[in-house]
Amino acid sequence: MTKRFGHPLNNRAVRITDPLFGHYVTMISEKVLPHQWDILNDRVELAPRSHCLENFRIAAGEKQGIFFGEVFQDTDVYKWLEAVSYCIESGRGEHFTAIADEVIDLISRAQQPDGYLNTYYTLEKPEERWTNLVEGHELYNAGYLIEAAVAYFNATGKRTLLKTAIRFADLITDTFGTGENQIPGYPGHQEIELALVRLYRVTGEKKYLDTASYFIRQRGSSPNYFLQEIEKREGVCIFPEFQDYDLKYGQAHTPPVEQRSIEGHAVRAMYMCAAMADLAMEYQDQDLLEACKALWESTTEKRMFVTGGIGSSGFLERFTTDYDLPNDSNYCESCASVGLMMFGQRMASLTGESFYYEAVEAALHNTILAGINADGQRYFYVNPLEVVPGACLPATDLRHIKPVRQDWFNVACCPTNLARTLASLGQYIYAIDDNTLYINQFISSEVSSGADCNYNLLMEADLTGKGQVRIKTDAPAALRIRIPRYAERPVFLFNDERIEPLIERGYAVINLNTAGELVFKMKIEPRWVAANDRVRSDAGKITLMFGPYAYCLEETDNSDRLSKLAVAPGTKPEVKEPIASLPGNLPALEYDGFRLESGVKGLYGAPDYTIKPARITAIPYGLWCNREPGEMLVWQRVRI
């Protein structure tokens, strides 16, 4: 572990032209961020009250009032600012600059004289700072502030928010540690670790990196800080569900470097793992790297859904046990898939292995897209793989499942997280090191030469059409192109002549000594996928995939009671025209199947089945619920 295998390209260098992802990226700047701005200002009548900006005005002493919202309410503004920063950086968001500057000034005015910044504790419990790290989210909030500040500085060169974040970071580095008069604690919800690494990289101040390392290494050590803190509070909790706190929930049951099984709250776990990967790189720490590898394997080989979603339990948004992957009651929070992408990106950079981008690709093309509707105004927090709308009732074990996307949430972490992820999409497509451009995702886009990139490159990807990627360069280029697992018989042509590149760590290594056009051809066809037989929920079932896309059935195409449908595994789907009302020009798939009809008249009776032929239509999972609401199904019965 002596080098970094590529760092993400600057947003300025990448322009997304893809018919699918270009739709969403453009929508972030043109529709999503303006709409979220209205929500943050409580101007959207049907959306839950945010009060987010009002909290800052009250904390700044400019208005009278009381705090409203969750203890982490501040982060909605911070993530919105981060998404704005990426839009500005990529040339799509200059019109946000004046508004962003006003918000940044407001945030700075709400900061306390010692650098502390948190509207909940400032307004509600100033005497209880840092006394409830398990639940209070103070360090989590600080992390998103720092990430927004670094992003805005990179996009604009302006330092106001960065100075605000540095003042708070300095307070944190002074407050936490094992020294005299320091608090030997760590965050209940990881995020600050990621942010401090970013702050170190932009400022060069090693104390930020060291504090990030401290938070990871101190976590779960003995005596356990969380248990001591909980005992001091004598049963007083912010969140009732934490009354009987499980250390695994917050990954505090053992030091992270010793952990080998992914546990607890899925978002917390992914943010921690991503930070561990960052620290493994910065400190060249082999032990941290080995822990990261084991936790990645635990996540993706035993606890990840076919859609790239993670988090099986609707209770506490957490992992459960190996191969427990229920389809109708799973959680698969959108933020968790964002965290999985962050973790995978860092692991690929650490190791040079392309396979980490397989899970990144699955999450991006499925769960991330499903989290936001095609118009950019509504969101899924939870991403199930099977929905029967009538069963999604309050006060039941399916109360977390929503059959339609929501305007907003009382806990609104996902909408702004999706916005910042899609606004910075280029970082997941390309990476670069001293002399090589890595192509990790096949999303049509342009690369322009600039500060960290010497290439001008045009990529046109058509995975579900011609099964090929065309790459045009205007000069010699050193490329590493990921060969995805679904690509059969890959062939490379340069200027119409076949070449045989070296395959290294799952990348085709190609050195072009002149300008020209490289064509990467693959055989990509719809394919049936089955689960390991230890996945009880998918026993006797298969699902349909096409390239990186998981496909699902919707009631609007197939009538109701989708669970009655069955298909033979050898059935060959027919690639059909895209559905006109859905973005991206992705094809629908049609195939012959069966509908199992029961003749039982009462609730129960003697078996009386008839099997009728059915023509079944499937669409990409990431685009479901953009037409008529209704049932949805990913895994369908097998008929042998």
C-alpha positions in Angstrom: 0.0 0.0 0.0 2.4 2.7 -1.3 0.3 4.8 -3.6 -3.2 6.1 -4.2 -4.8 4.7 -7.4 -6.5 7.8 -8.6 -8.3 10.6 -6.9 -11.7 11.9 -8.1 -11.7 14.4 -10.9 -12.6 18.0 -10.0 -16.2 18.8 -10.8 -15.0 21.5 -13.2 -13.5 18.9 -15.4 -16.6 16.8 -16.0 -19.8 17.6 -17.8 -22.5 14.9 -17.8 -24.2 14.4 -21.1 -25.9 11.0 -20.4 -29.6 10.9 -21.4 -30.5 9.3 -18.0 -28.0 10.8 -15.5 -27.8 14.1 -17.4 -31.6 14.5 -16.8 -31.0 14.1 -13.0 -27.9 16.2 -12.8 -29.5 19.1 -14.8 -32.6 18.7 -12.6 -30.6 19.2 -9.4 -29.6 22.7 -10.4 -32.7 23.7 -12.2 -35.5 22.2 -10.1 -34.3 20.3 -7.0 -32.2 22.9 -5.3 -34.7 25.8 -5.8 -37.5 23.5 -4.5 -35.4 22.5 -1.5 -34.6 26.2 -0.9 -38.3 26.9 -0.7 -38.8 24.0 1.7 -35.9 25.2 4.0 -37.8 28.5 4.1 -41.1 26.8 4.8 -42.7 28.1 1.6 -44.0 24.7 0.4 -47.5 24.2 1.8 -47.7 20.4 1.7 -44.2 19.7 2.9 -43.4 19.1 6.6 -42.2 22.2 8.4 -38.4 22.7 8.2 -37.7 25.8 10.2 -34.1 25.1 9.4 -33.0 28.6 8.3 -35.3 30.1 11.0 -33.3 28.2 13.7 -30.1 30.0 12.5 -31.8 33.4 12.5 -32.9 32.8 16.1 -29.5 31.5 17.1 -27.9 34.6 15.5 -30.2 36.8 17.7 -32.0 38.3 14.7 -35.4 36.9 15.5 -37.3 35.7 18.6 -38.4 32.2 18.8 -37.5 28.7 19.9 -35.7 25.8 18.2 -37.9 23.5 16.0 -36.9 20.2 14.5 -34.5 17.4 15.1 -31.2 17.8 16.9 -29.5 17.5 13.5 -31.8 20.0 11.7 -28.8 22.2 10.8 -27.4 19.6 8.4 -30.2 20.2 5.9 -28.8 23.6 5.2 -25.2 22.4 5.1 -25.9 19.6 2.6 -27.9 22.0 0.5 -24.9 24.3 0.4 -22.6 21.5 -0.5 -24.9 20.5 -3.4 -25.0 24.2 -4.5 -21.2 24.2 -4.3 -20.9 21.3 -6.7 -23.3 22.9 -9.1 -21.3 26.2 -9.1 -18.1 24.3 -9.6 -19.5 22.4 -12.6 -20.8 25.6 -14.2 -24.5 24.9 -13.5 -25.1 26.9 -10.3 -23.7 30.4 -10.6 -27.2 31.8 -10.0 -27.1 30.3 -6.5 -24.0 32.3 -5.4 -25.8 35.3 -4.0 -28.2 33.2 -2.0 -25.5 30.9 -0.8 -23.4 33.9 0.4 -26.4 35.2 2.4 -26.9 31.8 4.0 -23.2 31.6 4.8 -23.2 35.0 6.5 -26.2 33.9 8.5 -24.5 30.7 9.6 -21.4 32.7 10.6 -23.5 35.1 12.7 -25.0 32.2 14.6 -21.6 30.9 15.6 -20.7 31.3 19.3 -17.7 33.3 20.4 -15.7 30.2 21.1 -16.4 28.7 17.7 -19.2 26.4 18.7 -22.1 26.2 16.2 -25.2 24.1 16.7 -28.6 25.8 16.8 -30.3 23.1 18.9 -27.8 23.3 21.8 -27.4 27.0 21.5 -31.1 27.6 21.8 -32.3 24.7 23.9 -29.5 23.3 26.1 -26.4 25.5 26.1 -25.3 24.0 29.4 -25.4 20.4 28.0 -22.9 20.7 25.2 -20.9 17.5 24.6 -22.8 15.6 27.3 -24.8 13.3 25.0 -22.6 12.2 22.2 -24.6 9.1 21.7 -27.7 11.0 20.6 -26.9 14.7 20.3 -25.4 14.7 16.8 -23.2 17.7 17.6 -20.1 16.2 15.9 -22.3 14.9 13.0 -23.6 18.4 12.4 -20.1 19.8 12.6 -19.0 17.3 10.0 -21.5 18.4 7.4 -20.7 22.1 8.1 -17.0 21.4 7.4 -17.8 19.4 4.2 -20.0 22.3 2.9 -17.2 24.8 3.7 -14.6 22.8 1.9 -16.9 22.3 -1.1 -17.8 26.0 -1.3 -14.2 27.1 -1.0 -13.2 24.7 -3.8 -16.0 26.0 -6.0 -15.6 29.7 -5.4 -12.4 30.4 -3.5 -14.4 32.3 -0.9 -13.3 31.7 2.7 -16.1 32.9 4.9 -17.7 29.5 5.5 -14.3 27.9 5.6 -13.1 30.2 8.4 -16.3 29.4 10.3 -15.7 25.7 9.9 -12.1 26.0 10.9 -13.0 27.9 14.1 -15.4 25.1 15.0 -12.9 22.4 14.0 -10.3 24.0 16.2 -12.7 23.9 19.1 -13.3 20.2 18.4 -9.6 19.3 18.2 -9.0 21.1 21.6 -12.1 19.5 23.2 -11.7 15.9 22.3 -8.8 13.5 23.1 -7.1 11.7 25.9 -5.2 14.7 27.2 -5.8 16.6 30.4 -9.2 18.4 30.4 -10.2 16.7 27.2 -13.3 14.6 26.6 -12.3 11.0 25.7 -15.5 10.6 23.6 -16.4 10.1 19.9 -19.5 10.8 17.8 -22.7 8.8 18.1 -23.2 9.2 14.4 -20.0 9.2 12.4 -19.4 12.0 9.9 -16.9 14.3 11.5 -14.1 11.9 10.6 -14.7 12.2 6.9 -15.0 16.0 7.2 -11.8 16.4 9.2 -9.8 14.5 6.6 -11.2 16.8 3.9 -10.3 19.8 6.0 -6.8 18.5 6.5 -6.4 18.0 2.7 -7.4 21.5 1.9 -5.5 23.3 4.8 -2.6 21.0 5.4 -3.2 21.2 9.2 -2.3 17.7 10.5 -4.2 18.2 13.7 -7.5 17.7 11.8 -6.3 14.4 10.4 -5.0 13.3 13.8 -8.4 14.1 15.4 -10.2 12.1 12.7 -7.9 9.3 13.5 -8.5 9.7 17.3 -12.3 9.4 16.8 -11.9 6.1 14.9 -9.3 4.6 17.2 -10.9 5.6 20.4 -14.3 4.2 19.3 -15.3 1.0 21.1 -12.2 1.0 23.4 -12.3 0.0 27.0 -13.7 1.5 29.2 -16.5 2.2 26.8 -17.2 5.9 26.7 -20.8 5.4 25.5 -21.7 3.2 28.4 -20.2 5.6 30.9 -22.1 8.5 29.3 -25.4 6.7 29.3 -24.9 5.8 33.0 -24.3 9.4 33.9 -27.5 10.5 32.2 -29.6 8.1 34.3 -32.0 7.1 31.6 -32.6 10.5 30.1 -32.8 10.1 26.3 -33.5 12.4 23.3 -34.7 9.4 21.3 -36.9 6.9 23.1 -35.6 4.0 21.0 -32.2 4.5 22.6 -33.5 3.7 26.0 -31.9 0.3 25.7 -28.9 1.2 23.7 -27.0 -1.5 21.7 -23.3 -0.7 21.2 -23.4 -2.5 17.9 -25.9 0.0 16.7 -23.3 2.7 16.7 -20.3 0.4 15.9 -18.9 1.0 19.4 -18.9 -2.6 20.6 -15.2 -3.1 19.7 -12.6 -0.9 18.1 -13.2 -0.4 14.4 -9.8 -1.8 13.4 -10.9 -5.1 15.0 -14.3 -5.3 13.4 -14.9 -7.9 10.7 -18.7 -8.0 10.5 -20.7 -5.0 9.4 -23.1 -4.1 12.2 -25.7 -1.5 13.4 -27.1 1.6 11.8 -26.3 1.3 8.1 -25.5 5.0 7.4 -23.3 5.3 10.5 -21.5 2.1 9.5 -20.8 3.3 5.9 -19.6 6.7 7.0 -17.2 5.1 9.5 -15.9 2.7 6.9 -15.3 5.4 4.4 -13.4 7.4 7.0 -11.4 4.3 7.9 -10.4 4.0 4.3 -9.4 7.6 4.2 -7.2 7.2 7.3 -5.7 3.9 5.9 -4.5 5.9 2.9 -3.2 8.9 4.8 -1.4 6.9 7.5 -0.5 4.0 5.2 -2.1 1.8 7.8 -2.3 -1.9 6.8 -4.4 -2.9 9.8 -7.1 -0.4 8.9 -7.0 -1.5 5.3 -7.5 -5.1 6.3 -10.5 -4.1 8.5 -11.9 -2.2 5.6 -11.6 -5.1 3.3 -13.4 -7.4 5.7 -16.2 -5.0 6.4 -16.6 -4.4 2.6 -16.9 -8.2 2.1 -19.3 -8.5 5.0 -21.5 -5.7 3.5 -21.5 -6.7 -0.2 -21.3 -10.4 0.0 -23.7 -11.1 2.8 -25.9 -8.1 3.6 -26.5 -6.1 0.4 -29.6 -6.2 -1.7 -29.4 -6.8 -5.5 -30.3 -3.1 -6.0 -27.3 -1.9 -4.1 -29.4 -1.1 -1.0 -28.2 -1.9 2.5 -29.9 -2.0 5.8 -32.4 -4.9 6.4 -34.4 -3.7 9.4 -37.1 -1.0 9.5 -36.4 -0.8 13.3 -33.3 1.4 13.9 -32.4 1.5 10.2 -29.8 -1.2 10.7 -28.1 -4.3 9.5 -29.4 -7.5 11.0 -27.6 -10.8 10.2 -26.0 -12.5 7.2 -28.4 -13.2 4.3 -31.4 -11.6 6.1 -32.6 -9.6 3.1 -36.4 -9.2 3.2 -38.0 -7.6 0.2 -41.2 -6.0 1.6 -40.0 -4.8 5.0 -36.4 -3.8 4.3 -35.1 -0.3 4.9 -32.4 0.4 2.4 -32.2 4.1 3.3 -31.1 6.3 0.4 -28.3 7.8 2.6 -26.9 4.3 3.2 -26.4 3.8 -0.5 -24.7 7.1 -0.7 -22.4 5.9 2.1 -21.8 2.6 0.3 -20.7 4.6 -2.8 -18.3 6.7 -0.7 -16.8 3.6 0.9 -16.4 1.8 -2.4 -14.8 4.7 -4.2 -12.2 5.0 -1.4 -11.5 1.3 -1.4 -10.8 1.3 -5.2 -8.5 4.3 -4.7 -6.7 2.5 -1.9 -6.2 -0.9 -3.7 -6.5 -0.1 -7.4 -9.1 -2.9 -7.6 -12.0 -2.2 -9.9 -14.4 -4.6 -8.3 -15.3 -2.1 -5.6 -17.1 -0.1 -8.3 -19.5 -3.0 -8.9 -21.4 -2.2 -5.7 -21.0 1.6 -6.3 -22.5 1.1 -9.7 -25.4 -1.0 -8.4 -26.3 1.6 -5.7 -26.0 4.5 -8.1 -28.0 3.0 -11.0 -30.8 1.6 -8.8 -31.3 2.8 -5.2 -29.9 6.4 -5.7 -32.2 7.0 -8.7 -35.2 5.4 -7.0 -34.7 7.9 -4.1 -35.9 10.9 -6.2 -38.7 11.1 -8.7 -38.2 12.0 -12.3 -39.4 15.6 -11.7 -37.1 16.2 -8.7 -39.8 17.2 -6.3 -40.5 14.0 -4.2 -38.3 11.4 -2.4 -38.0 7.9 -1.1 -36.3 7.7 2.3 -36.8 3.9 2.3 -36.3 1.8 -0.8 -38.2 -1.5 -0.6 -38.0 -4.3 -3.2 -41.7 -5.2 -2.9 -44.6 -2.9 -2.3 -48.3 -3.6 -1.8 -49.7 -0.1 -1.0 -52.6 -1.3 1.1 -50.3 -3.1 3.5 -48.1 0.0 4.2 -50.1 1.1 7.3 -49.2 3.3 10.2 -48.6 1.5 13.5 -47.5 -1.7 11.8 -44.1 -3.3 11.0 -44.5 -1.8 7.5 -45.1 1.8 8.6 -41.7 2.9 7.3 -42.6 1.7 3.7 -44.1 4.5 1.6 -45.8 3.4 -1.6 -45.2 6.8 -3.2 -42.4 9.3 -2.8 -42.9 12.1 -0.2 -42.6 15.9 -0.5 -40.2 16.0 2.4 -39.5 14.4 5.8 -39.4 15.4 9.4 -35.9 13.8 9.3 -34.8 15.1 5.9 -31.3 13.7 5.5 -32.0 11.9 2.3 -33.2 14.6 -0.1 -30.2 16.8 0.4 -27.8 13.9 0.4 -29.2 12.7 -2.9 -28.8 16.3 -4.2 -25.1 16.5 -3.2 -24.4 13.1 -4.6 -25.9 13.7 -8.0 -24.4 17.2 -8.2 -21.0 15.7 -7.8 -21.5 12.6 -10.0 -18.3 13.0 -11.9 -16.3 11.9 -8.9 -17.7 8.4 -9.3 -17.1 8.2 -13.1 -13.5 9.3 -13.3 -10.4 9.3 -11.2 -6.9 10.4 -12.1 -3.4 9.9 -10.8 -0.1 11.2 -12.1 -0.4 9.8 -15.6 -3.6 7.7 -15.8 -7.3 8.5 -16.2 -9.5 5.8 -14.6 -13.0 5.3 -16.1 -15.1 3.6 -13.4 -18.6 4.2 -14.6 -20.0 4.2 -18.1 -22.1 7.4 -18.0 -21.9 9.6 -21.1 -19.8 12.7 -20.3 -17.1 15.0 -21.3 -13.7 15.6 -19.6 -12.0 18.9 -20.1 -8.3 19.6 -19.3 -7.7 21.7 -16.3 -5.9 21.9 -13.0 -5.8 18.1 -12.2 -6.4 16.7 -15.7 -4.5 17.0 -18.9 -7.1 15.2 -21.1 -9.9 16.3 -23.3 -12.1 13.3 -23.6 -15.6 12.5 -24.8 -17.3 9.3 -23.6 -20.6 8.0 -25.1 -22.0 5.0 -23.3 -24.8 2.8 -24.6 -24.9 -0.2 -22.4 -28.5 -1.4 -22.9 -28.5 -0.5 -26.6 -25.4 -1.4 -28.6 -23.5 -2.6 -25.6 -20.6 -0.4 -26.2 -18.7 2.6 -25.0 -17.0 5.1 -27.4 -14.2 7.2 -26.1 -12.7 10.0 -28.1 -9.5 11.8 -27.2 -7.7 14.7 -28.9 -4.2 13.7 -27.7 -2.3 10.6 -26.4 -3.8 9.2 -23.3 -3.2 6.6 -20.6 -6.4 5.0 -19.6 -7.6 2.3 -17.2 -11.1 1.2 -18.1 -13.1 -1.0 -15.7 -14.4 -4.2 -17.2 -17.8 -4.8 -15.5 -18.8 -8.2 -14.4 -21.9 -8.2 -16.6 -19.8 -7.6 -19.8 -19.3 -10.7 -21.8 -16.6 -11.1 -24.5 -15.2 -7.5 -24.2 -13.4 -6.3 -27.3 -11.4 -3.1 -27.7 -10.9 -1.2 -31.0 -8.7 1.9 -31.5 -9.3 3.8 -34.7 -11.1 0.7 -36.0 -8.2 -1.7 -35.3 -8.5 -4.4 -32.6 -6.2 -4.1 -29.6 -5.5 -6.5 -26.8 -4.9 -4.5 -23.6 -3.4 -5.8 -20.5 -6.0 -6.6 -17.8 -4.8 -5.5 -14.4 -7.0 -5.5 -11.2 -10.1 -5.6 -13.3 -9.1 -2.6 -15.5 -8.1 -2.7 -19.2 -4.8 -0.8 -19.3 -4.6 1.2 -22.5 -1.9 3.6 -23.6 -2.9 5.6 -26.6 0.0 7.1 -28.4 -2.1 9.4 -30.6 -5.5 11.0 -30.7 -8.4 8.9 -31.9 -11.5 6.9 -31.0 -11.5 3.9 -28.7 -14.5 1.6 -28.8 -15.2 -0.8 -25.9 -17.6 -3.4 -27.1 -19.4 -5.9 -24.8 -22.1 -8.5 -25.1 -24.7 -7.2 -22.6 -28.1 -8.9 -22.6 -30.9 -9.1 -20.1 -30.0 -11.8 -17.5 -31.8 -13.7 -14.8 -30.2 -13.6 -11.3 -30.9 -15.9 -8.4 -29.9 -15.4 -4.8 -27.8 -17.7 -2.5 -30.1 -20.3 -1.0 -29.4 -18.9 2.4 -31.4 -15.8 1.4 -34.7 -17.0 2.7 -36.8 -14.2 1.2 -35.6 -15.0 -2.4 -35.9 -18.8 -2.2 -37.5 -20.1 -5.4 -37.3 -16.6 -7.0 -35.3 -14.8 -9.7 -34.9 -11.2 -10.7 -34.1 -9.6 -14.0 -31.1 -7.4 -14.7 -29.8 -5.6 -17.7 -26.3 -4.2 -17.4 -26.1 -2.4 -14.1 -29.9 -2.0 -13.9 -32.1 -4.1 -11.7 -35.6 -4.4 -13.2 -38.9 -4.6 -11.5 -42.6 -5.2 -12.2 -45.2 -2.5 -11.7 -48.9 -2.8 -11.3 -49.6 -0.2 -14.0 -48.0 -2.7 -16.6 -49.0 -6.1 -15.1 -52.2 -5.6 -13.1 -52.3 -6.2 -9.4 -51.3 -9.1 -7.2 -47.9 -9.3 -8.8 -46.9 -12.1 -6.4 -49.0 -14.5 -8.5 -46.7 -14.0 -11.5 -44.0 -16.7 -12.3 -41.4 -17.2 -14.9 -39.2 -20.0 -16.2 -35.5 -19.2 -15.7 -34.6 -19.9 -19.3 -37.1 -17.4 -20.6 -35.5 -14.9 -23.0 -36.7 -11.3 -22.4 -37.4 -9.1 -25.4 -35.9 -5.7 -25.4 -38.6 -3.1 -26.1 -38.8 0.6 -26.7 -38.4 2.9 -23.7 -41.5 4.0 -21.9 -42.0 7.6 -23.2 -42.9 9.1 -19.8 -39.7 7.9 -18.1 -36.4 9.6 -18.5 -33.2 8.2 -19.9 -34.2 6.1 -22.9 -33.8 2.9 -21.0 -35.7 0.0 -22.6 -38.6 -1.9 -21.1 -38.3 -5.7 -21.1 -41.1 -8.0 -21.9 -41.3 -11.8 -21.6 -43.7 -14.7 -21.4 -44.6 -15.9 -17.9 -47.4 -17.3 -16.0 -50.1 -16.2 -13.6 -51.1 -18.7 -10.8 -54.8 -18.4 -10.1 -56.3 -19.9 -7.0 -59.8 -21.2 -7.1 -60.2 -21.0 -3.3 -63.4 -19.1 -2.5 -63.1 -18.5 1.2 -60.1 -17.5 3.1 -58.7 -21.1 3.0 -59.6 -24.2 1.1 -58.4 -27.2 -0.8 -55.6 -26.4 -3.3 -57.2 -25.5 -6.6 -54.7 -23.8 -8.9 -54.8 -22.9 -12.6 -51.8 -21.6 -14.5 -52.5 -19.1 -17.2 -50.0 -17.5 -19.6 -49.1 -13.9 -18.9 -47.1 -11.3 -20.9 -45.0 -9.6 -18.3 -43.4 -6.1 -18.6 -40.4 -5.0 -16.5 -38.9 -1.5 -16.1 -35.7 -0.3 -14.4 -36.1 -0.3 -10.6 -34.6 3.2 -10.3 -37.6 4.6 -12.3 -40.4 2.9 -10.5 -43.3 4.9 -9.1 -43.0 7.6 -11.7 -46.4 6.8 -13.3 -49.5 5.4 -11.6 -49.0 4.3 -8.0 -49.5 0.7 -7.3 -47.7 -2.6 -6.5 -44.1 -3.2 -7.3 -42.0 -6.4 -7.3 -38.3 -7.1 -7.9 -38.1 -10.8 -7.2 -40.6 -13.1 -8.9 -41.5 -16.8 -8.5 -39.7 -19.5 -10.5 -41.8 -22.0 -12.5 -39.6 -25.0 -13.4 
